[in-house]
Amino acid sequence: MRRKDKEIVDIKDIESVIAKAQVCRLALSDQGQPYVIPMNFGYSSGVFYFHSAHQGRKIEILRKNPLACVELDIGVEPVPGDGPCEWGMRFQSVAAMGEAVFIEDLEEKKKALDLIMARYTESWPPFSEASLKNTTVFAVNTREMTGKQSGQPG
């Protein structure tokens, strides 16, 4: 990171940002073309969890190229400056690089889906075996994760 003064280095602080985020962006590479989509997610111990239909562009991309980047941010608001190029943005963000792995085991799928649901609600009905079989679940195992915070222009 170029600006070390804005880097979040403590994993507890990074995971605090992750805990507060509602949406993350999943970035993939489709034959050299970037593809980014917002996703609901779950997180535990350096692993991001996602769910999807069995088919679709992101699934096709991941089956060809499992490398992925995850980005999330919180507390985003502009910081006014005296001139147009002196404005900035207040935020905290996390970017993680890793590799996606499809989860096939039904019990592991349930654990991943429970993590996703727990982020957004306090209770939910149990997952049926049919719903588990009809849902694609994948994990992005991070190999590198960085955080950044900014409160001033620049």
VOBA-1610 file (N, C-alpha, C; in pm, whole numbers, padded with zeros to 5 digits, always signed):
BEGIN
Met+00086-00117+00000Met+00000+00000+00000Met+00091+00124+00000Arg+00062+00215-00088Arg+00143+00336-00102Arg+00139+00422+00024Arg+00020+00445+00077Arg+00004+00532+00195Arg-00003+00447+00321Lys+00112+00418+00379Lys+00118+00336+00500Lys+00043+00400+00616Asp+00030+00534+00615Asp-00041+00602+00723Asp-00191+00575+00719Lys-00241+00521+00608Lys-00384+00490+00595Lys-00412+00340+00606Glu-00308+00261+00619Glu-00323+00116+00622Glu-00377+00069+00757Ile-00470-00026+00751Ile-00519-00096+00870Ile-00442-00228+00874Val-00362-00250+00976Val-00277-00368+00978Val-00323-00475+01077Asp-00386-00434+01185Asp-00429-00530+01287Asp-00549-00610+01234Ile-00537-00743+01237Ile-00644-00829+01185Ile-00775-00806+01259Lys-00770-00771+01387Lys-00893-00743+01461Lys-00963-00620+01404Asp-00886-00519+01365Asp-00944-00399+01304Asp-00999-00430+01164Ile-00928-00511+01089Ile-00975-00552+00956Ile-01106-00629+00970Glu-01110-00723+01064Glu-01232-00802+01083Glu-01346-00718+01141Ser-01315-00610+01208Ser-01419-00518+01255Ser-01488-00450+01136Val-01410-00413+01036Val-01468-00356+00913Val-01555-00460+00845Ile-01505-00582+00832Ile-01582-00690+00769Ile-01713-00713+00844Ala-01708-00711+00976Ala-01828-00737+01056Ala-01936-00632+01035Lys-01897-00510+01005Lys-01993-00401+00987Lys-02044-00388+00844Ala-01976-00447+00748Ala-02015-00434+00607Ala-02141-00515+00577Gln-02227-00460+00494Gln-02350-00528+00454Gln-02339-00596+00318Val-02255-00540+00233Val-02239-00590+00096Val-02091-00593+00064Cys-02051-00692-00009Cys-01914-00689-00060Cys-01920-00702-00212Arg-01812-00666-00273Arg-01802-00679-00418Arg-01704-00792-00448Leu-01748-00882-00533Leu-01667-00996-00575Leu-01614-00964-00714Ala-01482-00960-00727Ala-01419-00929-00855Ala-01356-01056-00913Leu-01388-01079-01039Leu-01339-01197-01110Leu-01277-01152-01242Ser-01209-01245-01309Ser-01152-01214-01440Ser-01209-01312-01541Asp-01280-01259-01640Asp-01344-01339-01744Asp-01265-01323-01873Gln-01173-01414-01896Gln-01088-01412-02014Gln-01022-01275-02034Gly-00964-01225-01925Gly-00893-01098-01930Gly-00980-00975-01910Gln-01110-00994-01899Gln-01202-00882-01877Gln-01247-00882-01731Pro-01244-00767-01665Pro-01290-00764-01526Pro-01441-00782-01517Tyr-01484-00844-01409Tyr-01626-00864-01382Tyr-01644-00849-01232Val-01722-00751-01190Val-01743-00722-01048Val-01892-00722-01019Ile-01929-00789-00909Ile-02069-00794-00871Ile-02083-00777-00719Pro-02188-00705-00676Pro-02214-00695-00532Pro-02279-00824-00483Met-02241-00867-00364Met-02293-00994-00311Met-02318-00984-00161Asn-02417-01060-00115Asn-02431-01088+00027Asn-02323-01190+00061Phe-02282-01194+00186Phe-02170-01283+00218Phe-02172-01322+00365Gly-02096-01425+00394Gly-02064-01464+00530Gly-01913-01463+00543Tyr-01864-01459+00665Tyr-01719-01454+00686Tyr-01684-01525+00815Ser-01572-01598+00812Ser-01517-01658+00932Ser-01370-01692+00909Ser-01284-01645+00995Ser-01143-01684+00998Ser-01073-01678+00862Gly-01086-01566+00795Gly-01015-01548+00668Gly-01083-01608+00547Val-01206-01655+00563Val-01279-01717+00452Val-01411-01642+00432Phe-01437-01602+00307Phe-01564-01539+00270Phe-01651-01646+00205Tyr-01782-01646+00239Tyr-01876-01744+00186Tyr-01984-01674+00105Phe-02022-01738-00006Phe-02122-01682-00096Phe-02218-01792-00141His-02339-01750-00183His-02434-01846-00239His-02481-01794-00374Ser-02530-01886-00454Ser-02569-01851-00591Ser-02658-01960-00649Ala-02718-01927-00762Ala-02783-02030-00841Ala-02673-02120-00899His-02711-02236-00951His-02612-02328-01007His-02549-02275-01135Gln-02620-02187-01204Gln-02569-02138-01332Gln-02569-01987-01332Gly-02489-01931-01419Gly-02479-01787-01431Gly-02336-01750-01461Arg-02319-01624-01494Arg-02187-01579-01539Arg-02078-01599-01434Lys-02104-01562-01306Lys-01998-01575-01206Lys-01958-01720-01185Ile-02055-01812-01190Ile-02024-01954-01172Ile-01941-02004-01291Glu-01979-01963-01412Glu-01901-02002-01530Glu-01758-01951-01521Ile-01742-01827-01478Ile-01608-01768-01465Ile-01528-01844-01360Leu-01588-01866-01242Leu-01515-01933-01134Leu-01474-02075-01169Arg-01553-02142-01250Arg-01515-02279-01289Arg-01393-02277-01381Lys-01375-02168-01456Lys-01258-02155-01545Lys-01139-02092-01473Asn-01168-01998-01383Asn-01063-01922-01315Asn-01109-01892-01173Pro-01061-01968-01075Pro-01109-01951-00938Pro-01048-01832-00862Leu-00953-01761-00922Leu-00894-01647-00853Leu-00996-01536-00838Ala-01000-01479-00718Ala-01103-01379-00688Ala-01047-01272-00595Cys-01112-01156-00601Cys-01083-01048-00507Cys-01216-01006-00446Val-01213-00981-00316Val-01331-00936-00243Val-01300-00796-00190Glu-01395-00703-00204Glu-01378-00568-00150Glu-01504-00529-00077Leu-01485-00466+00042Leu-01598-00414+00118Leu-01557-00282+00180Asp-01657-00199+00207Asp-01627-00070+00269Asp-01741-00028+00359Ile-01706+00057+00456Ile-01805+00110+00550Ile-01775+00257+00576Gly-01873+00328+00630Gly-01853+00466+00672Gly-01815+00561+00561Val-01868+00538+00443Val-01830+00618+00327Val-01906+00751+00327Glu-01831+00861+00325Glu-01892+00993+00314Glu-01788+01093+00263Pro-01831+01190+00185Pro-01737+01290+00132Pro-01684+01382+00242Val-01560+01427+00222Val-01497+01525+00310Val-01473+01650+00226Pro-01553+01757+00249Pro-01539+01878+00167Pro-01403+01944+00182Gly-01358+02004+00074Gly-01235+02080+00073Gly-01261+02220+00020Asp-01157+02301+00017Asp-01171+02438-00031Asp-01191+02446-00182Gly-01136+02354-00256Gly-01151+02353-00401Gly-01191+02214-00447Pro-01233+02201-00574Pro-01284+02073-00622Pro-01183+01958-00614Cys-01055+01985-00631Cys-00954+01878-00623Cys-00900+01859-00482Glu-00959+01930-00387Glu-00916+01917-00248Glu-01018+01840-00163Trp-01123+01792-00225Trp-01219+01708-00154Trp-01158+01570-00134Gly-01213+01497-00041Gly-01169+01362-00016Gly-01287+01274+00020Met-01257+01159+00075Met-01360+01064+00112Met-01320+00999+00243Arg-01414+00992+00334Arg-01394+00922+00461Arg-01446+00779+00440Phe-01369+00680+00483Phe-01411+00541+00467Phe-01316+00449+00541Gln-01359+00325+00555Gln-01273+00214+00591Gln-01304+00104+00490Ser-01201+00037+00442Ser-01223-00068+00343Ser-01130-00186+00367Val-01170-00298+00310Val-01089-00420+00313Val-01089-00478+00173Ala-00972-00522+00128Ala-00959-00594+00002Ala-00889-00726+00033Ala-00940-00833-00023Ala-00883-00966+00001Ala-00868-01040-00130Met-00754-01099-00149Met-00727-01182-00267Met-00731-01328-00224Gly-00784-01412-00310Gly-00788-01553-00276Gly-00836-01638-00390Glu-00871-01759-00356Glu-00916-01857-00454Glu-01049-01916-00411Ala-01140-01923-00504Ala-01273-01977-00475Ala-01271-02130-00482Val-01345-02189-00388Val-01362-02334-00382Val-01510-02361-00367Phe-01564-02448-00451Phe-01705-02484-00441Phe-01725-02584-00327Ile-01830-02563-00250Ile-01861-02649-00136Ile-01972-02744-00178Glu-01944-02872-00176Glu-02041-02972-00221Glu-02109-03045-00105Asp-02036-03065+00003Asp-02089-03136+00119Asp-02207-03058+00178Leu-02321-03124+00196Leu-02442-03056+00241Leu-02427-02995+00380Glu-02358-03062+00470Glu-02339-03006+00605Glu-02250-02882+00599Glu-02147-02885+00515Glu-02060-02767+00498Glu-02136-02652+00432Lys-02223-02685+00337Lys-02307-02583+00275Lys-02395-02516+00379Lys-02455-02598+00465Lys-02543-02545+00570Lys-02466-02451+00662Lys-02344-02489+00702Lys-02263-02402+00788Lys-02234-02269+00720Ala-02201-02274+00592Ala-02172-02151+00517Ala-02296-02065+00505Leu-02410-02126+00473Leu-02534-02050+00461Leu-02578-01993+00596Asp-02552-02065+00704Asp-02582-02012+00837Asp-02498-01887+00865Leu-02371-01888+00824Leu-02287-01769+00842Leu-02342-01650+00764Ile-02387-01676+00643Ile-02445-01569+00560Ile-02571-01516+00626Met-02661-01605+00666Met-02787-01562+00727Met-02764-01486+00857Ala-02668-01531+00937Ala-02642-01468+01067Ala-02595-01324+01052Arg-02540-01290+00940Arg-02496-01152+00915Arg-02616-01058+00901Tyr-02729-01109+00853Tyr-02841-01023+00816Tyr-02964-01037+00903Thr-02972-01142+00984Thr-03091-01162+01066Thr-03055-01246+01188Glu-03141-01244+01288Glu-03116-01320+01410Glu-03172-01462+01406Ser-03272-01485+01321Ser-03328-01620+01314Ser-03378-01647+01173Trp-03381-01775+01138Trp-03428-01818+01007Trp-03470-01964+01016Pro-03559-02005+00929Pro-03601-02145+00932Pro-03487-02235+00886Pro-03492-02362+00924Pro-03386-02453+00881Pro-03386-02471+00730Phe-03268-02498+00676Phe-03256-02525+00533Phe-03300-02667+00504Ser-03383-02683+00403Ser-03423-02817+00362Ser-03310-02880+00280Glu-03312-03010+00273Glu-03212-03080+00191Glu-03225-03037+00045Ala-03347-03017+00000Ala-03368-02974-00139Ala-03308-02836-00165Ser-03328-02743-00069Ser-03272-02609-00091Ser-03119-02613-00088Leu-03062-02698-00003Leu-02917-02711-00001Leu-02864-02767-00133Lys-02936-02865-00188Lys-02893-02924-00315Lys-02912-02828-00432Asn-03010-02737-00421Asn-03041-02645-00530Asn-02965-02512-00520Thr-02873-02501-00426Thr-02797-02379-00408Thr-02649-02408-00424Thr-02583-02327-00502Thr-02438-02336-00513Thr-02379-02248-00403Val-02285-02304-00331Val-02215-02231-00225Val-02066-02241-00254Phe-01999-02127-00242Phe-01855-02130-00260Phe-01788-02041-00158Ala-01663-02073-00132Ala-01582-01998-00036Ala-01464-01936-00109Val-01427-01816-00069Val-01303-01756-00115Val-01208-01760+00003Asn-01109-01848-00008Asn-01007-01862+00095Asn-00902-01754+00070Thr-00889-01661+00163Thr-00800-01548+00139Thr-00655-01588+00163Arg-00570-01535+00078Arg-00426-01552+00097Arg-00359-01419+00129Glu-00433-01310+00105Glu-00383-01176+00135Glu-00503-01087+00165Met-00494-01009+00273Met-00604-00920+00308Met-00544-00790+00361Thr-00592-00679+00308Thr-00543-00549+00352Thr-00660-00459+00387Gly-00635-00367+00477Gly-00736-00268+00515Gly-00685-00128+00493Lys-00778-00036+00472Lys-00741+00105+00452Lys-00846+00191+00517Gln-00802+00303+00573Gln-00894+00401+00628Gln-00849+00541+00589Ser-00946+00623+00565Ser-00915+00761+00528Ser-01021+00851+00591Gly-00977+00960+00642Gly-01069+01057+00698Gly-01044+01195+00646Gln-00941+01208+00564Gln-00903+01338+00512Gln-00886+01330+00360Pro-00889+01442+00291Pro-00863+01441+00148Pro-00725+01388+00118Gly-00713+01329-00002Gly-00582+01282-00045Gly-00572+01137-00038
//
